[in-house]
Amino acid sequence: MKAWSRWQDWVTLVAGLYAALSPIWVDGASGATPSLVVLGALTAITSLVALANPGALATEWINALWGVLLFIAPWAVTYLQSQGASWTSWVVGVVTVVLSLTAVPASRAAHRQAVQH
């Protein structure tokens, strides 16, 4: 697999950027801002690493972790009262988890190919 070609990583990059920047346009997200910005930025950064190194299997699992944390953040950080921020966390979290896990087989194959050469 060539670097910068896996569509799942591109989508999680965009989703991470969306979460990180969402406090700009989501009303009442003040309590959610740190969680959205930090977890969104971590998702975007990990996606960039995954795009540059398609055989780095750990990046897919790490992104899945960021997605799970985004999903549970409205309850853990208690910003359920902000529906926009909560829905952003839930949607970006689910998208990140699902796409990261669907990229695991391709990343595993790229890793095996890199190890054999």
PLY file of the C-alpha trace (Angstrom):
ply
format ascii 1.0
element vertex 117
property float x
property float y
property float z
element edge 116
property int vertex1
property int vertex2
end_header
0.00 0.00 0.00
1.29 3.42 -0.93
1.57 6.24 1.57
-1.18 8.85 1.53
-3.65 6.54 -0.22
-5.86 4.90 2.42
-9.27 6.57 2.31
-10.18 5.58 5.89
-7.26 7.61 7.23
-8.26 10.62 5.12
-11.80 10.47 6.52
-10.59 10.14 10.12
-8.22 13.07 9.49
-11.15 15.23 8.38
-13.30 13.97 11.27
-10.54 14.82 13.75
-10.14 18.29 12.29
-13.92 18.76 12.42
-14.00 17.80 16.11
-11.01 20.01 16.96
-12.51 23.02 15.20
-16.16 22.40 16.14
-16.16 24.69 19.22
-15.95 27.57 16.73
-19.44 26.86 15.36
-21.13 24.67 17.99
-23.21 26.76 20.37
-22.74 26.15 24.08
-19.68 23.97 23.66
-17.59 25.86 26.22
-17.45 22.91 28.66
-16.70 20.53 25.81
-14.03 22.64 24.14
-10.95 21.04 25.77
-12.15 17.50 25.05
-13.15 18.22 21.46
-9.98 20.15 20.66
-7.55 17.71 22.27
-9.16 14.47 21.11
-9.87 15.89 17.66
-6.27 17.05 17.29
-4.94 13.68 18.50
-7.18 11.93 15.97
-5.98 14.19 13.16
-2.31 13.77 14.09
-2.60 10.00 14.38
-4.38 9.90 11.01
-1.53 11.87 9.43
0.98 9.38 10.83
-1.15 6.50 9.52
-1.30 8.13 6.08
2.46 8.63 5.95
3.22 5.13 7.29
0.54 2.72 6.04
2.26 -0.22 7.73
2.16 1.33 11.20
-0.55 -0.90 12.63
-0.55 0.79 16.02
-1.90 4.03 14.54
-5.20 2.37 13.65
-5.64 1.03 17.16
-4.67 4.36 18.70
-7.19 6.16 16.50
-9.84 3.66 17.59
-8.98 4.55 21.20
-9.36 8.28 20.46
-12.75 7.50 18.90
-13.91 5.61 21.98
-12.77 8.46 24.21
-14.61 10.97 22.03
-17.75 8.86 22.22
-17.74 8.63 26.03
-16.54 12.21 26.61
-20.04 13.77 26.91
-20.72 11.55 29.92
-17.20 11.56 31.39
-16.64 15.30 31.04
-20.34 16.04 31.64
-21.29 18.15 28.67
-24.47 16.27 27.80
-26.43 19.52 28.17
-24.72 20.80 25.02
-26.43 18.76 22.33
-24.26 20.07 19.50
-21.03 19.18 21.27
-22.40 15.83 22.40
-23.54 14.86 18.91
-20.22 15.97 17.47
-18.41 13.72 19.96
-20.70 10.77 19.29
-20.63 10.98 15.49
-16.92 11.67 15.17
-16.19 8.98 17.76
-18.22 6.31 15.94
-16.82 7.27 12.53
-13.27 7.16 13.88
-13.69 3.78 15.58
-15.42 2.12 12.63
-13.02 3.43 9.99
-9.93 2.77 12.07
-10.98 -0.82 12.65
-11.79 -1.32 8.96
-8.28 -0.10 8.11
-6.60 -2.63 10.42
-6.46 -5.49 7.85
-4.90 -3.24 5.17
-2.45 -1.84 7.69
-1.56 -5.36 8.87
-0.93 -6.42 5.25
1.23 -3.36 4.59
3.16 -4.09 7.77
3.78 -7.71 6.74
4.92 -6.62 3.30
7.32 -4.07 4.78
8.77 -6.63 7.18
9.40 -9.16 4.37
11.40 -6.68 2.32
0 1
1 2
2 3
3 4
4 5
5 6
6 7
7 8
8 9
9 10
10 11
11 12
12 13
13 14
14 15
15 16
16 17
17 18
18 19
19 20
20 21
21 22
22 23
23 24
24 25
25 26
26 27
27 28
28 29
29 30
30 31
31 32
32 33
33 34
34 35
35 36
36 37
37 38
38 39
39 40
40 41
41 42
42 43
43 44
44 45
45 46
46 47
47 48
48 49
49 50
50 51
51 52
52 53
53 54
54 55
55 56
56 57
57 58
58 59
59 60
60 61
61 62
62 63
63 64
64 65
65 66
66 67
67 68
68 69
69 70
70 71
71 72
72 73
73 74
74 75
75 76
76 77
77 78
78 79
79 80
80 81
81 82
82 83
83 84
84 85
85 86
86 87
87 88
88 89
89 90
90 91
91 92
92 93
93 94
94 95
95 96
96 97
97 98
98 99
99 100
100 101
101 102
102 103
103 104
104 105
105 106
106 107
107 108
108 109
109 110
110 111
111 112
112 113
113 114
114 115
115 116
